[in-house]
Amino acid sequence: MNLDGGGSPALRVRVPGVEKATVVNRPSDGNERGCATYLLFVTDAEPDGKARKLSLKNDGVLVMANSTIDLEYSATDSGYMPVLAPTDIFAVSLDPEASIDGRTYTAGSEAGTKKISLFSDSTGAYGFGEVYVITRPTSIIARAKGSPAQLTSVRLAPGATLELDITATYHRRSVSAQPGSFTYAVLGGIGEMLEPGVFVAGLVAGSTGTITVSAGGRDVEIHVEISGFADMENHWAKEYAEYLLQTGITKGISDTEYGPSLLMKRGDFILMLYRAAGEPDVSVISAFDDVPGDMYYTQALTWAKRAGIAEGLDGNNFYPQLPLTRQDAFTFTYRALGALNIEYEDGSASDLEGFPDADELDDYAKIPTSTLISLGIVDGMDGLLMPNGTLTRAQMAKVLAVTLGGT
């Protein structure tokens, strides 16, 4: 326990069943600091390699009332060192409302700290664990399944299915819950819930309404508009455009048209990435000299520059109205992978070998392009990368939808 004061105190803990200690909080500058004032707790008990004490690996997990979690076990020996957990551990809930079937714990309906007793008949090892049952979350967040972006409004084609990913938090901590942990209300004749978390749009274009998701006095509203793109019927990018429509990342050029062959503008593409990242809060002060403070993409461009996604050209200009080149689209997407919580490893020159025009890539775009190729996001056009060609709205839909795992 580092007691250096100010924003640097840190707590490093080795929890039962884990061999190495980890820092469980984050000092103000993101790293531990060397200091001479600390507390260190040690033991002189000798390890014997035999399971003596049982614990829950997910001890202290928050669970929504009437929801389930899978219990995970760990074991330590007489010297508090981790050992292999016995295979015959059985758990008993000390809360009469809760139940345990195998490793599946089902919470009761009352909030509070609930104890679980653990025992192994073969080793005599025993222990206790705790879960915290929550009835009143502090927030509820709705997302389209597979998308990191928060969902507050969506446009759906008639008859389309929207799978919701509903999460709850309790004072910023995640709460384990299932779709059935929430209640759903549909207003406006826009469709119906096929099952908890699965909405099927109605067949009447032009209908509008809301889906309200609730739990414990908290709710979130999703505004729904039933609208299809007439110009995407039988188009190769239809599923990509509909995915972006469902996740609220992009809209059409009108209520009934998507404009798949229109060129994508630089500012609009950054706006799509910003929405995909969940629209993080940023100052509305423009980060570029040629972007006024009141444009619809100003906040997105400010976020992108601060996040290292967009850089200035010819000084501090961005040229948001210019058509977007394919290599710039690849570069912006690559730089946004971290903000989109997508794990990746940089590509290499070997990923570019199958494309005869790879040497036309500017240096700044080579690693981004090779990385997107290795991730299966970019596969070229007729065997070519065409890095200096412009990106259409249809091509943009594919790049973003595949990046976000929507297809």
N, C-alpha and C positions, 0 to 999 in steps of 0.2 A: 504494500500500500504506500504509494508515493504521496507524501504530504508537503509538497513544495509550495503550496499556496496558490492563490490566483486562479488562472484557468488551466493549470497544468496537473493537478492531482489525478492520479490514475490508480485503478484497482485491478490487480492481476490475480486471477483465480484459477486453480486447478480443481475442477468439479469432479465428483466421484465418477470413476470409470473412464476418465480421460487422463492420458499420460503427461501431457504438457499443459502448462498454465497459459492462459490467454488474457489479454486486456479486455475488460468487459464494459469499459466506458471510453469515451474519446476526449482526450485533452484538447484544449482550445486550438492548438496548431496542428492537430491530427497525429502527433507522434509523442511517444514517451520522452521524458527529459531526464538527463542524469542529475541526481541530487544526493545529498548526504543524510536526508531526513526521511526515514521510512520505517515501516513495521513489517516484519517477516515472521510468519508463523510456520514452525517446523515441528516434526515429530521424531522421537528416537525409537518408535516402535519398529520392530524388525518384520519385513515382509516374509510371508511363508508360501505365497503362490496359491493359497486356497481361498475360495469365496467365503467371506465372513459377513459382509454387509451388502445389502441390495439397495439399489436406488432407481429412480426414474431418470432416464436420460432427458426426457422432456418435463422434468419437474418444474412446477410453477407455470405451466402453460395456461393461457386463458381460453375458456371454452364457453360458447354461447349455450344458454339453457336448452336442454333437450337435444343437444347436438352430440356428435360422437368424435372421438379421437382414437388413434392407435397408440397404445402404451409401448414405450421403448425402455428396456431394462439395461442396467449396468451393474457390475459387481466390483468390490474391492476386497483385498485381503486384510490380515491383521496389521499390516504396515501402511494401510491406506493406498496401496498401489493397485492399479486396475488389473483385473483378471477376467478370464472368460466367464460370462454370465451362465449359470446353470440353465439347462434346457427345460427343467421342470418347475420354473417359477410360476406360482399362481398368485393372482391378485384378488383382494377382497375390498370392496368399497365400504368405508365406515359411514357413508351417507346412505340411509335406507331408500332414498328416492333414486339413487343412481344404480346402474347395473354394469357388470363386466362379463362379456362373453368372449372367452379366449383372451385376446389382447385388446379387444374393442371396448372402450369405456363410453357409456352413454350417460350424459349428465342429467340430473333432475331439473326441476323447474324453479328451484329457489337459489338465489345468489349466495355466494360465500366461499370460504376456503374448505375444500373437501379432501379428507385424508384417504389414502389408499394403503392397505397393509400388503406387504410382499413377503413370500416365504418359499423356500426351496426344501423339499422333503429330503432330497438326496444328500444335501450338504449341510442342512441346518441353518443356512444363511437366512437372514431376515432383514427387513427394513421398512421404511415408510416413504411415501411420496405425497405430493399435494398438487391439486389442480384448483384453479380459481374459476368458479362458474359466474358468468356475467348475464344479467337480465336486461341491463340498460347500457348499450354501447354508447360511446361519445360521438361516433360518426359511422355513417354507412356510405360506401363508395360503390358505384355501379360501373362495370366495364363490359364491353363486348368480349366474349370468350376469345382469348388469344391476343387481345390488344392491351397494351399498357396504358392507353389513354382513358381518362375519366370520361364517362358517358353521361351527358346531360340532355342531348337531343340527337335524334337519328331520323333519317329518311329511309324508308323501306319500300321495296317493290311489292306490289300486291301479292299476297300469299307467301312472302318470304319468311324465313325462320330466323329469329334472333336469339342466340344463346347468351344468357347473361352470366357474368362472373361477379357475384356480390361478396364484398368483403366488409368486415366491421373492425373498428379499432376501439380500444379503451385507453384513453389518455396516451394516444400515439402508439400503443402496443397492439399488435395483431391479435385478433380473436379467432379461434378455430370455429368454423361454422360450415354448414352445408346449405344448399339452396332451400331446403325445407325449413331452415331455421328462421326464414323471413316470411312475411305475408305480402301478397301482391294484389294490387287493385288496378283495374284497367278501365279508363273512362274515355268516352268519345266514340265508341263504335269502331275502333281501329283494329280490333282483333281480340285474341284471347290467350290466356296462359295455357299452353298444352300440358305443362307440368311445372312444378316449381323451378323457376329460372329459365324456362323455355317459352318464348312468345312467338305466336304465329300471326302475321299481319292479315288484316282483312282484305277483301278483294275490290273494295271501292277506292279508286284513286282519288286523291284530293282530301281524304279523311284526315283529321287531326285529333289528337288526344294525348293522354298521359298514361304512363305506367308508374305507379307509386310503390316503392319497396319499403317495408316498415319492419321495425323490431324495437321493442322496449321504449316506445315513445319517440324514437328517431325515425326519420324517413328521408328518402331521396326520390326526386321526380325526374322521369325521363320523358321529354317531349317527343312525340312520335308523329311523323307525317308519312302518309302512304302515297308514294309517288314513284313511278318507274321512268326509266330513260328509254324513250322510243328509239333513239339512234344507237342503242347498244344491243338491240335484239340481234342474235346470231353473230355478234361481234366477238373476235377472239379474246378481247379484254373484258368481257361482260362480268365475269366472276370477280375480277380484280376491282373493277369500278364499284360493284355492288358491295364488296367487302369494305372499301373505304367509305362508302356512303353509310353503311350500317355502323361503323365505328366513329362516325362524325369527323373523320379526317378531311374529307373533301366533299364538295357539293357539285351539282351540275352547273352549266352556264344558264340554265333555266329550270323550271319545275319538271320539264319533260325531256330535256336534252343534256347530254354529258359533254359533247364536243370532243370525241376521241381523237380526231385528226388535228385539232388545234395545237399550236406550239405552246409548251410550258414556259412560263416566265420565271426568271430567277427569284424574284420576291415571292411568287406564289408557291414555289417549291419549298422554300424555307418555311413558309406558313404551314405547309402540310407536315413537315418534320416537327414543327413546334406543337401542332395539335397531337401528333402521334406521341410526343413526349409528355403529354398531359397538361400542356400550357402552363409551364412553371411561372410563378409570379416574378415579374421583372419591372423595372422602372420603364415608363413610357417615353423617356427621353431618348431620342434617336441616337444610335451609335454610328451612323454614317452621314456624311455631309450632304448626300443627294437624296436622303430619305426624310421627308418632313415628319414632325412629331405626331401628326394626326392621321397617318395613312393606316389602312386596315392591316398592313403587314409590319408596321413599325415595331410593335412589341416583339414579334417573332424575330425580326432581324437583330434587335437589341439583344435578345436571348442568345441567338446564334453566334454573335460576335463574342459575347462574354464567355460562351461555352467553347470557343475555339472552333466552331463549325464553319463560320463565314469570316472572310478576311476582306480588307479593303483593296480596291484596284485604283490605279492612278492616284495614289495618295490615300484618301479615306472615302472613296466612292464604292457603291455596290452595283449600280445600274440595275435596279430591281425590275424594270420593265423590259429589259432585253431578253430574247429567247435563251433558254438554258441549253448549254452544250451537254452532250452525253457524258464527257469526262468530268465536267463540273458536277453533274448530278451524282455520278459515282463517288466523287470526292466528298461532297456534302453528306451523302448517306453514310459513307465510311466514318467520317468524323462524328456523326450522330449516334453511332452504334452504342457507345457507352451511355449516352443519355436515354437510349431506348432499352437499356438493361439487357443488351444482347451480348453474349459471350463470344469471343472470336480470337483467332490468332492471325497475325499478318500473313498475307499471301506472299508468294515469291515469284521470281522471273519465270519459273517453270509453269506457273498457272497461265501465263500469257503466250506460251509457245504455240498454242493451237490457233492463234489469230494472226494472219499475215500482216495486218495493219497495226500491230501492237507498238511498232516503233514510232507511230504517229502520236502516241500519248506524250503529253508534257510530263516532265519529271515529277511534279507534285501529284500527278494522278496515277502513277504506276503502282504504288503500293495499295492505294484505295481500290483501284480496278482489279488488281490480282486478288485482293482479299474478298471482294464481292463475288468474283468468279469462284474462288474456293468455297464460299458459303452457298453457292448455287443461286445467287441472286441475279447475277449477270451471265447470260449465255450467248450474247451477240445477236447480230442480224445477218442471216445468210452467211454465217461463218466469219463475220467481220465485227469489230468493235465500233467502228465509225466514231472515234472519240470527239471529232470536231463537228459532227452532225448535231442537229438539234433534237430535243426530246419532245415527243408529243404527249398529250394528256393520257392517251391509252398506254404508252410506254411507261409514263410516270406511275400509273396505277399498278402496273405489274411490279415495278421496282419496289414500291412501298409495300404493297400487299405481301410479296414474297419475303421482304425484309422482316415484316411483322409476323410472319407465320400464318397469314390469313388464307393461304391456299396450299 
